[in-house]
Amino acid sequence: MTTEQHIDELPNLSGSSQRADKAFRWVSIGAGLIVLVILGLITYTMASRTGPVFRHMGFRFFTERRWAPPKEIYGALALMWGTLFTAIIALFIAVPISIGIALFVTQVAPAWLRKPMVYVMDLLAVIPSVVFGMWGVLVLARHIKGLYKWLHTTFDSWPILGSIFGKPQTRSFLTAGIILSIMVIPIITSLAREVFETTPQSEKEAALALGATRWEMIRGAVFPHSKGGLVGAVMLGLGRAMGETIAVALTIGSALGQLTFNVLAPGNSMPSLITAEWGEADALKKSALIAVAVTLFVITIIINVIATSVVQRSIKRSRGAV
């Protein structure tokens, strides 16, 4: 049967069905436009209030590392670094653990164990961030001092690791990164699990039938099919890590102007600074804090665009396109 014959045999929609279909179409379009309009209005409103600080600082706002309101010096460079640094540390810890948990749940765990693990992961995702922050300050920071001292003592004389594990502080980039990793693990795990479960059963059985081990089946069938979804899951976790406020503010140390690779040093991030200083800000300082928020928004968009291009490129390669 040709496509034309199949279309001709489809039942004609009645007048009410056609009206319902058109109404659904316009409602869907309207919902999408509302999201774009709201996003555009937020962007315009926020960007319009950054004028004072950009007239005062100019492009130095992005290249200046100091944040000194008494001297009317507002620089976002160290804040951008602190935000990206803690997010990268969090992903470095969270991504392998999340993928491992998702693989265990979907490929290895018996049926009686899967539901409790999924339930625990979902429950962990809804815990308020302030709880993680307080736990990081009161419990983690107190018990992790020995590990930090050991890292500093062990790697202090090493060429590169010596600068990464420098003079230790309990409230530091690494402490904030550990807390963020705990917060993003449930998100990445949940999305990775859903992506892994979309792998066709026939492809997995074909790999096993050809003599592949379970790991070879995962590497040859599950991972290639799930590559795009995994990138999306990681990017969503990155967005959560970059936008977190309270937990980071409580654990990062609040050191302004800190531009270093030392993971054991205190620092600051864009969201935590906004939370800490908005209440006592004057007009110029509020403009600077809004500019910090807009900068974070732009960085997030850029990362999402890059992630989308990576996903599309991986999909093309998996289909054999150049």
VODO-239744 format. One record per atom (N, C-alpha, C, O): residue in one letter; x, y, z. Coordinates in steps of 0.02 Angstrom, whole numbers, plus 32768, in hexadecimal, padded with zeros to 4 digits. Layout:
N
AXYZ/...
***
This chain:
322
M802B7FC48000/M800080008000/M802C803E8000/M805980458029/T801F806B7FD1/T804780A87FCD/T803280D98003/T7FFD80D18023/T805C810B800D/T804D813E8040/T800F8165802E/T7FE78175805A/E800581747FEC/E7FCA819A7FD7/E7F8B81727FE6/E7F59818E7FFD/Q7F8D812F7FD7/Q7F5281067FE5/Q7F438103802F/Q7F0981038043/H7F7881008058/H7F6D80FC80A0/H7F4E813D80BA/H7F22813B80E4/I7F65817680A0/I7F4981B680B5/I7F0081BC80A0/I7ED781D580C5/D7EF281A48062/D7EAD81A9804A/D7E7D817F8075/D7E438191807C/E7E9781478092/E7E6C811C80B9/E7E6181348100/E7E3881188125/L7E8781698115/L7E7E81838158/L7E3A81A5815F/L7E2481C5812F/P7E1A819D8197/P7DD881BC819F/P7DDE820881A0/P7E0C822381BE/N7DAE82298180/N7DAC82728180/N7D95828A81C4/N7D67826F81E2/L7DB682BF81DC/L7DA382DB821C/L7D6283028215/L7D57832481E3/S7D3882FB8246/S7CFA83228246/S7D09836B8255/S7D41837D8267/G7CD48394824E/G7CDF83DC825A/G7CF683EA82A1/G7D23841382AA/S7CD883C982D3/S7CEC83D58318/S7D3383BC8325/S7D5883DB834B/S7D4583848306/S7D89836A830F/S7DBD839882F1/S7DF283A3830E/Q7DAC83B582B6/Q7DDA83E48297/Q7DE3842282C2/Q7E1A843C82CA/R7DAB843B82DD/R7DB084768308/R7DD984678347/R7E008490835D/A7DCF842B8364/A7DF68419839F/A7E408412838F/A7E6B842683B6/D7E4F83F78353/D7E9483F0833F/D7EB584348334/D7EEE843F8349/K7E9184628314/K7EAB84A6830A/K7EB384CB834D/K7EE484EE8357/A7E8384C1837A/A7E8884E283BB/A7EC484C883E2/A7EE984EF8401/F7ECF848783DF/F7F0A846A8401/F7F4A848683E3/F7F7A84948407/R7F4B848D83A0/R7F8784A7837F/R7F9684EE8396/R7FCF84FE83A5/W7F6385198398/W7F6E855E83AA/W7F7E856583F5/W7FA585908408/V7F60853A841E/V7F71853B8466/V7FBA85288471/V7FDC8546849A/S7FD184F6844C/S801784E18451/S80468519843B/S80788527845C/I803585388403/I805F857083EB/I805F85A9841D/I809385C6842B/G802485B88438/G802085EE8469/G804885DF84A8/G8068860C84C3/A804685A184BF/A806D858F84FA/A80B8859884EE/A80DC85B28519/G80CE858484B2/G8115858D84A2/G812885D6849D/G815D85EA84B4/L80FB85FF847F/L810986468479/L810A866984BD/L8131869684C9/I80DE865384EA/I80DD8671852D/I811F86668551/I813986948572/V813B862B854A/V817D861D8569/V81B2864C854D/V81DA86688572/L81B28654850A/L81E4867F84EB/L81DA86C884FF/L820A86EC850C/V819B86DD8503/V818D87238516/V81A3872F855F/V81C38762856D/I81938701858B/I81A8870985D1/I81F4870B85D7/I820F873485FC/L821586DE85B3/L825E86DD85B5/L827B871E859A/L82AB873A85B5/G825D87378563/G827587768546/G826A87B08575/G829587DC857B/L823087B38597/L822287E985C6/L825287E78602/L826A881B8619/I825F87AB861A/I828F87A58652/I82D487BE863C/I82F487E38661/T82E987A98601/T832A87BE85E8/T832D880985DF/T835E882985F4/Y82FA882785C2/Y82FA886F85B7/Y82F9889585F9/Y831E88C58601/T82CF887F8628/T82CA88A28668/T830C889F868E/T832288D186AA/M832B8865868F/M836A885E86B2/M83A288858690/M83C988A886B0/A83A6887E864E/A83DC88A08629/A83D688EC862D/A8408890F862F/S83988906862E/S838F894E8630/S83A6896C8672/S83B489A88676/R83AB894486A6/R83C1895D86E7/R840B895586F4/R84238963872B/T8430893E86C2/T8478893786C8/T849D897586AE/T84DB897786B1/G847889A68694/G849889E18677/G84C78A0586A6/G84FF8A148691/P84B48A1486E4/P84E18A3A8710/P85258A1A871A/P85588A3D8718/V852789DA8726/V856889BA8733/V859289B686F4/V85CF89BC86F8/F857289AC86BA/F859A89A9867D/F85B189EE8668/F85E689F58649/R858C8A238678/R85A58A66866B/R85DE8A77869B/R860B8A9D8689/H85DD8A5A86D5/H86118A678707/H86508A3C86FA/H86888A5586FF/M864689FC86EA/M867F89CE86E3/M869189BF869B/M86CB89B1868B/G866089C2866E/G866D89B08629/G867B89658623/G8660893D8649/F86A5895485F3/F86B6890E85E9/F86E088F28622/F86E888B58628/R86FC891F864B/R872489088685/R86FA88DE86B5/R871588BA86DE/F86B988E486B0/F868E88BC86DB/F869C887186D1/F8696884B8701/F86AE885D8694/F86BB88178685/F87048803868E/F871487C88692/T873188338691/T877888248696/T8796883486DB/T87CD881F86EA/E877188598703/E878A886B8746/E877988348778/E8740881C877B/R87AB881F879E/R87A087E987CE/R878888038812/R876B87DD8839/R879488428821/R8783885D8863/R8739886F8866/R871C88888836/W871D886388A1/W86D8887988B1/W86DD88A088F1/W86DD88848928/A86E088E388EB/A86EB890F8924/A86B889478922/A86C8897D8909/P867C893C893C/P86488971893B/P865D89B2895D/P864A89E78943/P868389B38995/P869789F389B1/P86C08A1E8981/P86BD8A5C8984/K86E789FE8955/K870E8A228923/K86EA8A2888E0/K87068A4188AF/E86AB8A1088DE/E86838A0F88A1/E86A789EA8868/E86A78A00882F/I86C589B1887B/I86E48985884A/I86BC89448848/I86B68921887A/Y86A28936880E/Y867888FB8806/Y869288D187CC/Y868C88E48792/G86B0889987DD/G86CA886D87AA/G86AD882787B1/G86A9880D87E9/A86998809877A/A867887C8877C/A86A5878E8768/A868E87558766/L86E5879C8758/L87108767873F/L8718872F8772/L870F86F48762/A8729874187B0/A8733870E87E3/A86F286E987F3/A86F386AE8803/L86BA870D87EF/L867986EE87FC/L866886BB87C6/L864F868587D4/M867586CE8787/M8669869F8750/M869586618758/M867E8629874E/W86D4866D876A/W870186348774/W86E9860787AD/W86E885CA87A6/G86D5862587E5/G86BD85FD881D/G868085D4880C/G867A859B8821/T865285F187E5/T861585CD87D1/T8626859287A4/T860E855B87B0/L864F859E8772/L866285688744/L868E85348766/L868784F88759/F86BB854A8792/F86E9851D87B4/F86C384EC87E1/F86CF84AF87DE/T869685058809/T867084D98835/T864284AA880E/T863984708820/A862584C387D6/A85FA849987AD/A86228461878C/A860A84298787/I865E84718775/I8688843E8756/I869D84098788/I869D83CE8779/I86AF841F87C5/I86C083EF87FA/I868483C28808/I868C83858810/A864983E0880C/A860D83B9881A/A8600838587E3/A85F1834B87F3/L8607839987A4/L85FB8369876E/L86328334876C/L862482FA875D/F866F8347877B/F86A68317877C/F869882DF87AE/F86AA82A587A2/I867882EF87E5/I866682BD8818/I8625829A8806/I861F825D880E/A85F382C187EF/A85AF82A787E8/A85A4827C87AB/A8580824A87AE/V85C3828E8772/V85B3826B8733/V85C582218736/V859A81F88726/P8602820D874A/P861081C5874D/P85E381A0877D/P85CC8169876E/I85D581BE87B7/I85AA819D87E8/I8563819687CC/I8543816287D4/S854A81CB87AC/S850581CA8792/S84FE8196875B/S84CD8170875B/I852E8194872D/I852A816386F7/I8530811C8713/I850E80EE86FC/G855C81138744/G856280D18763/G852180BB8785/G850D8081877E/I850180E887A9/I84C180D687CA/I848C80C78795/I84678096879C/A848880F08761/A845680E5872D/A846180A38709/A8431808086FA/L84A0809286FC/L84AE805186DC/L849D8017870A/L84827FE486F4/F84AC801F874A/F849C7FEA8779/F84517FDE877D/F843A7FA5877E/V842B80158780/V83E2800E8787/V83C37FEF8748/V83977FC5874D/T83DB8004870D/T83BB7FEE86CF/T83D77FAD86B3/T83B37F89868F/Q84167F9C86C2/Q84357F6386A1/Q84487F2B86D0/Q84507EF286BA/V84517F398711/V846D7F07873E/V843F7EF58777/V84367EBA8786/A84217F278797/A83FB7F1C87D5/A83BF7EEF87CA/A839E7EF38796/P83B17EC387F9/P83747E9987F4/P83367EC487FB/P83397EFC8814/A82FE7EA987E7/A82C07ED087E6/A82AC7EE8882B/A82927F1F8832/W82B87EBE8860/W82A37ED288A3/W82CB7F0C88BF/W82B67F2D88EE/L83077F1988A1/L83327F4F88BA/L83297F908893/L833B7FC588AB/R830E7F8C8856/R830B7FC7882C/R82DC7FFC8848/R82EE8036884C/K82A07FE8885C/K827080198875/K8288803E88B3/K8282807B88B5/P82A5801B88E5/P82BF8041891F/P82F68072890C/P82FA80A98928/M8323805F88DD/M8358808C88C9/M833D80C988A4/M8353810188B0/V830D80BE8878/V82EE80F68855/V82CA81248886/V82CD81618880/Y82A9810788B7/Y8286812F88E9/Y82B681598912/Y82A98194891F/V82EF813C8925/V83208161894D/V833E819A8924/V834781D1893E/M834D818E88E4/M836781C288B9/M833581FB88B1/M8348823688B5/D82F781EB88A5/D82C4821F889F/D82BB824588E0/D82B0828288DF/L82BF82238918/L82B982448958/L82F382738965/L82EB82A98981/L832F825F8950/L836A82888959/L836582C88930/L838182FC8944/A834382C688F8/A833E82FF88CC/A8311833688E8/A8318837088D3/V82E483278916/V82B58359892F/V82CB83758973/V82A6839D898F/I83058361898C/I831C837E89CB/I833083C689BF/I835483D4898F/P831A83F589E9/P832B843D89DF/P8376844889E1/P839A84278A06/S838C847789B8/S83D4848489B3/S83F2849E89F4/S842C84928A02/V83CA84C18A1D/V83E584DB8A5C/V83F784A18A8A/V842584A88AB3/V83D584698A85/V83E6842E8AAE/V842B84158A9B/V845484058AC6/F843884108A5A/F847B83FB8A43/F84B0842D8A5B/F84E684198A70/G84A0846E8A56/G84D084A08A6C/G84E0849C8AB6/G851B849F8AC9/M84AD84948AE0/M84B8848E8B27/M84DE844E8B37/M850A844E8B63/W84CE84188B15/W84F383DA8B20/W853C83E28B0C/W856983C88B2C/G854784068AD5/G858C84128ABF/G85B4843A8AF1/G85EF842B8AFC/V8595846D8B10/V85B884968B41/V85C284738B83/V85F984748B9F/L858E84528B9C/L858F84368BDF/L85AE83F18BE3/L85CB83DE8C17/V85A983CB8BAD/V85C083868BB0/V85FB837A8B81/V863183668B97/L85F183868B40/L862583768B0F/L8665839E8B1B/L869C83818B1C/A865E83E08B24/A869A84098B2D/A86C283F58B6B/A870083FB8B6B/R86A083DE8B9F/R86C383CB8BDD/R86E883898BD5/R871E83818BF1/H86CB835B8BB0/H86E983188BAB/H871883118B6F/H873982DE8B67/I871A83448B44/I8744833D8B08/I878783618B10/I87AF83628AE2/K879283808B4A/K87D183A38B55/K880D83758B4B/K883E83888B2B/G880983398B67/G8841830A8B62/G885182F88B19/G888B82F48B07/L881D82EF8AF1/L882882DF8AAA/L884983198A86/L8877830F8A5F/Y883383568A94/Y885083918A74/Y889A83988A87/Y88C483A68A5D/K88A9838E8AC7/K88EF83938ADD/K8919835D8ABD/K8952836A8AA9/W88FE83218AB7/W892382EA8A97/W893082FA8A4D/W896782EE8A34/L88FE83148A2A/L8907832689E4/L893D835C89DC/L8967835789B0/H893B838E8A07/H896D83C48A02/H89B283A98A12/H89E283BA89EF/T89B883818A46/T89FA83678A5A/T8A1683378A25/T8A5283388A18/T89EB830F8A08/T8A0282DC89D8/T8A1782FB8996/T8A4A82E7897A/F89F1832B897D/F89FD8345893A/F8A1D838A8939/F8A2283A88904/D8A3283A38972/D8A4D83E78974/D8A8B83F08949/D8A958425892B/S8AB483BC8945/S8AF383C2891F/S8AEC83AC88D6/S8B1C83AF88B1/W8AB2839788C2/W8AA78382887D/W8A9E83BF8850/W8A8483F28867/P8AB383BB8811/P8AB283F687E5/P8A6D841587DB/P8A64845187E6/I8A3B83ED87C7/I89F9840787B8/I89C983FC87F2/I89A4842A8805/L89C983C1880E/L899C83B28845/L89AB83DC8883/L897E83E788AC/G89E883F58888/G89F8842088C0/G89D2846188BF/G89BF847B88F4/S89C5847B8883/S899D84B8887E/S895284AA8883/S892C84D58898/I893E846D8870/I88F7845C8876/I88E3844F88BE/I88AE846388D4/F890F842E88E4/F89028420892A/F8930844B8955/F895D84328976/G8924848C8953/G894D84BB8979/G893884BF89C2/G891F848E89DE/K894384FA89E0/K893385038A27/K88EA84F68A33/K88BF85158A14/P88D984C88A61/P889384B38A67/P886984DF8A95/P888184F98AC7/Q882B84E88A81/Q87F685078AAA/Q87B984DA8AA6/Q87A984BF8A70/T879784D18ADE/T875D84A48ADD/T872484BF8AB3/T870384988A90/R871885008AB4/R86E7851F8A88/R870C85368A49/R872F85688A4A/S870385108A13/S872D851989D8/S870685068999/S86CC84F1899C/F8728850D8960/F870B84F88921/F86F984AE8922/F86C4849A890A/L87268485893E/L871A843D893E/L86DF842A896B/L86B783FF8959/T86D9844B89A5/T869F843D89D0/T865E844E89AD/T862E842889AE/A865D8489898D/A8621849C8967/A8615846D892D/A85DB845C891F/G864A8457890C/G8642842888D5/G862783E588EB/G85FF83C788C8/I863D83CD8925/I8624838D893F/I85D98393894F/I85B28367893D/I85C583CA896F/I857E83D4897E/I855583D9893E/I852083BB8939/L856F83FD890C/L854B840388CD/L854683BF88AA/L851383B0888B/S857A839788AE/S85788355888D/S8542832988AC/S851F83058888/I853B832D88EF/I85058307890F/I84C1831E88F8/I849282F788F2/M84BB836088EA/M847B837C88D5/M8469836B888D/M842E8365887C/V849C83658861/V848E8359881A/V848E830F8809/V847682FC87D3/I84A982E48834/I84A9829C8826/I846382818819/I845A825D87E8/P843082928842/P83ED82778833/P83D2828F87EF/P83AF826887CD/I83E182CC87DB/I83C882E6879B/I83E882C08762/I83C582A78736/I842A82BC8762/I844C829A872B/I843B8250872A/I8432823386F4/T843782318765/T842681EA8769/T83E181DC874D/T83D881AD8726/S83B08205875F/S836C81FA8748/S8367820086FB/S834881D686DB/L8386823486E0/L8384823D8697/L83AC82078673/L839681ED863F/A83E681F6868D/A840E81C0866E/A83E9817E866F/A83EC8158863F/R83C7817186A6/R83A1813286AB/R836A81308676/R836180FD8656/E83468168866E/E8311816A863B/E832E816185F5/E8310814085CA/V8369817E85E9/V8388817885A7/V839F8131859A/V839581168564/F83BE811285CC/F83D680CD85C4/F839C809D85B6/F83A3806D8590/E836380AA85D4/E8329807E85CB/E830B80838586/E82E380588572/T831C80B88560/T830280BF851B/T8329809684E9/T8316809184AF/T8361807884FE/T8387804D84D0/T835D801184BC/T83457FED84E7/P83548005847C/P832B7FCC8466/P83457F8A8482/P83817F7C8480/Q83187F62849B/Q832B7F2284B7/Q834A7EF58483/Q83767ECC8492/S83337EFC8444/S834E7ED2840E/S83997EDE8404/S83BE7EAF83F6/E83AF7F1E840A/E83F57F2D8401/E84207F0F8439/E84567EF5842C/K84067F128476/K842C7EF484AD/K842E7EA884A7/K84637E8A84B3/E83F77E898494/E83F67E41848C/E84227E2B8451/E84417DF68454/A84247E53841C/A844F7E4383E3/A84987E4483F7/A84BF7E1883E3/A84AC7E76841F/A84F27E798435/A85037E3D8461/A85387E20845A/L84D67E2B848E/L84E37DF284B9/L84E47DB18491/L850A7D8384A1/A84B97DAC845E/A84B77D708435/A84F77D66840D/A850A7D2E83FC/L851A7D9E83FE/L85597D9A83DA/L85947D8A8407/L85CD7D8783F0/G85867D7E8447/G85BB7D6B8475/G85D87DA3849E/G860A7D9A84C1/A85B97DDE849B/A85D27E1784C2/A85C47E0D850C/A85917DF0851F/T85F17E258536/T85E57E25857D/T85B37E5D858D/T85A17E848561/R859D7E6085CB/R856D7E9485DD/R858B7EDA85D4/R856A7F0785BC/W85CB7EE385E8/W85EB7F2485E0/W85F47F358596/W85EA7F6E8581/E86067F02856D/E860D7F0F8525/E85CA7F208506/E85C67F4984D8/M85957F02851E/M85527F148506/M85407F5B8519/M85257F8084F0/I85507F6F8557/I85437FB4856C/I856C7FE68543/I85528019852D/R85AB7FD58538/R85D680038513/R85C4800684CA/R85CB803B84AB/G85AE7FCE84AD/G85A07FCD8465/G85587FDD8452/G854C7FF18419/A85297FD48480/A84E27FDF846F/A84C280168498/A849F8041847D/V84CD801684DA/V84AB80468505/V84C9808B84FF/V84A580BC84F5/F850B80918505/F852B80D28503/F852280F784C0/F8510813284C1/P852D80D68487/P852280FB8448/P84DA81138440/P84CE814A8426/H84AA80EA8455/H846480FF844F/H84538138847F/H8426815F8471/S8476813D84B7/S8464816C84EC/S849181A984EE/S848B81D2851C/K84BE81B184BE/K84F081E684C2/K84D0822B84C6/K84E3825484F1/G84A18239849A/G8482827B849A/G845D828984DB/G846282C084F6/G8438825884F4/G841382628532/G8441826B856D/G84318292859B/L847A8249856E/L84A9825285A5/L84C6829885A6/L84CE82B585DC/V84D582B3856B/V84EE82F88568/V84BA83288584/V84CA835685A9/G847B831D8571/G84468347858C/G843F834185D7/G8434837385F9/A8446830485F2/A844282FB863A/A847A831F865E/A8470833E8692/V84B7831A8643/V84F0833C8661/V84E78387865F/V84F783AA868F/M84CE83A18627/M84C483E98621/M848F84028652/M84948439866D/L845B83DA865D/L842883ED868D/L844683EE86D4/L8436841A86FC/G847083BD86E3/G849383BE8723/G84C283F9872A/G84C884168760/L84E3840B86F3/L850F844686F4/L84E784858702/L84FD84B08728/G84AD848B86E3/G848384C586F0/G846D84CA8738/G846C85008755/R845C84918756/R84488490879C/R848384A487C8/R847B84CA87F8/A84BF848B87B8/A84FA849A87E0/A850D84E487DB/A85208502880C/M85078500879F/M851A85468796/M84E9857687B6/M84FC85AD87CB/G84AA856387BB/G8478858F87D5/G846A8588881F/G844185AD883A/E848B85598841/E847D854E8888/E8497858888B2/E84CC85A488A4/T8473859A88E6/T848385D6890E/T849485C58956/T84CE85CA896A/I846285AF897D/I846A85A989C5/I84A0857689D7/I84CC858589FF/A849D853C89B9/A84CE850889CA/A8515851E89BB/A8543851189E2/V851E85408983/V856185598971/V85768591899F/V85AF859489B5/A854885BF89AE/A855985F789DA/A857085E08A1F/A859A86008A3E/L855585A98A37/L856785908A79/L85A885698A79/L85C785628AAE/T85BF85518A40/T85F885238A40/T8635853B8A18/T866B851E8A1F/I862E856F89F0/I8665858389C4/I869785B189E6/I86CF85B689CF/G868385D28A1B/G86B385FB8A40/G86AC86468A37/G86C7866C8A60/S868A865D8A04/S867C86A489F9/S86BB86CF89F6/S86BD87048A13/A86EE86B889D3/A872B86DF89C8/A872687018985/A872286E08951/L872687448985/L871F876A8947/L876187728924/L879687788944/G875F877288E1/G879B877D88BA/G87C9874188B4/G88018748889C/Q87B2870788C9/Q87DC86CA88C8/Q87DA86AB8883/Q87A68692886D/L881486AC8861/L88198690881E/L8853865E881F/L888C86708812/T8843861F882E/T887685ED883A/T885E85A98824/T8822859D881E/F888E857C8819/F887F8536880A/F887F850B884A/F887384CF8847/N888E852A8882/N8890850588C1/N884984F488D6/N8823852088EA/V883784B388D3/V87F4849E88E4/V87E784A3892F/V87AD84A18945/L881C84A88957/L881484AC89A0/L881284F489B9/L8812850089F5/A88128525898C/A8810856B899F/A87C8858489A1/A879D8569897C/P87B985B689CB/P877585D389CB/P876B85FE898E/P879B8616896F/G872D8609897C/G871D86338942/G86D7864E8946/G86BC8657897C/N86BA865B890C/N86768674890A/N8659866488C5/N867E86558897/S8618866888BF/S85F6865B8880/S85C286928874/S85B086B788A2/M85A986958838/M857A86C98826/M853886C3884D/M852286F58869/P8518868A8850/P84D986868875/P84E1869388BF/P84B786B588DD/S8517867988DE/S852086828925/S852E86CB8936/S851886E3896A/L855386EE890B/L856087358917/L8520875E8914/L8515878A893E/I84F6874F88E4/I84B6877488DE/I848C8769891D/I846F87988937/T8489872C8934/T8463871D8970/T847E874189AD/T8458875A89D6/A84C0874489B4/A84DF876089EF/A84DC87AC89F1/A84D887C98A28/E84DF87CE89B8/E84E8881689B8/E84AD883E899D/E84B0887C899D/W8479881E8987/W84418844896B/W841E886F899F/W840A88A78990/G8416885789DB/G83F0887A8A0E/G840D88BD8A22/G83E788E98A35/E844F88C68A1E/E846F89038A33/E848C892C89F9/E84B889568A03/A8474891F89BE/A8491893E8982/A847089818974/A84348989897C/D849989B2895F/D847F89F28947/D847189EC88FC/D847289B588E0/A84628A2588DC/A844D8A238896/A84828A068868/A847289DA883F/L84C08A1D886E/L84F68A058843/L850589BC8851/L851189958823/K850689A98890/K8515896488A1/K84DE8936888A/K84EC88FE8873/K849F894B888F/K846889228875/K846E8919882A/K846188E28810/S8483894E8807/S848D894887BF/S84C4891587B0/S84BF88EE8781/A84F9891587D9/A853088E587D0/A8519889E87DD/A852B887087B9/L84F088958811/L84D788528820/L84A8883987EA/L84A987FE87D9/I847F886687CE/I845488528796/I847E88408759/I846E88118735/A84B48866874F/A84E188558717/A850188118721/A850B87EC86F1/V851087FF875F/V852B87BC876E/V84F78787875C/V85088754873F/A84B88794876E/A84838764875E/A847A875D8712/A8472872586F9/V847C879486EE/V8476879286A5/V84B1876C8687/V84A987458658/T84ED877686A3/T85288752868A/T852087078694/T853186E08667/L850786F486CE/L84FA86AD86DB/L84C7869186A9/L84CD86598691/F849386B9869A/F846086A4866A/F847E869A8625/F846F86698603/V84AA86C88610/V84C986C385CE/V84F7868685CB/V84F886628599/I851E867B8600/I854B86418602/I8523860085FC/I853785D285D9/T84EB85FD861F/T84C085C1861D/T84A685B685D6/T84A5857D85BF/I849185EB85B4/I847885E48570/I84AF85CB8542/I84A4859F8519/I84EC85E78549/I852485D3851F/I853385888529/I853E856484F9/I853385728567/I8541852C8576/I850A84FF8558/I851984CA853D/N84CB8515855D/N849584ED8540/N849984EA84F4/N848B84B584D7/V84AD852184D4/V84B58520848B/V84ED84F08477/V84E684CA8448/I852484F2849C/I855C84C4848E/I8546847C8498/I855684508470/A8521847084CE/A8509842C84DC/A84DA841484A5/A84DE83DA8490/T84AE843F848D/T8480842C8457/T84A6841B8418/T849583EA83F6/S84D984428407/S8501843383CC/S852683F183D3/S852D83CC83A2/V853F83E38410/V856183A4841B/V853183698413/V8543833683F5/V84F58370842F/V84C3833A8429/V84B1832E83E0/V84B082F583CA/Q84A4836383BA/Q8491835B8374/Q84CA833D834C/Q84BF83148320/R85088351835C/R854183358337/R854982EB8346/R855982C3831A/S853F82D88386/S854682928398/S850F82688378/S851A822F8364/I84D282858372/I849C82618351/I84AB82568308/I849F822082ED/K84C7828A82E6/K84D9828382A0/K850E824E8296/K850B82268267/R853F824E82C3/R8575821C82BD/R855A81D682C8/R856E81A782A5/S852C81CE82F8/S8510818C8305/S84E7817382CA/S84E0813782C1/R84CD81A282A2/R84A6818E8267/R84D181878229/R84B8817781F3/G851281948230/G853F818C81F8/G854781C981CF/G856481C68198/A852D820481E6/A8534824281C0/A8577826081CC/A8597825281FF/V858E8289819F/V85CE82AA81A5/V85C682EA81CE/V85F6830E81D9/
***
